[in-house]
Amino acid sequence: PIVGKSLTFLLDGVSVGSGVTDSAGRARLRYNIPSTLSVGSHTLSVQFAGESKYNSSVGTGTLTVN
């Protein structure tokens, strides 16, 4: 696992927080969905900016609000 690396979490392209990878290589973000977020599908992305030893990377998923 890659430990101690900062990741940025984005919802619809807007940063909603960051997390640091743990001993298992996972980063977590506790996030409360605002009541103003519209019903429907939203893009959730996690970005790693990269550094000399590792390339940048982005993972994307869908958050559905009912």
Salt bridges, closest charged atoms under 4 A:
ASP12 OD2 - HIS42 ND1 2.63
ASP22 OD2 - ARG26 NE 3.97
GLU51 OE2 - LYS5 NZ 2.97
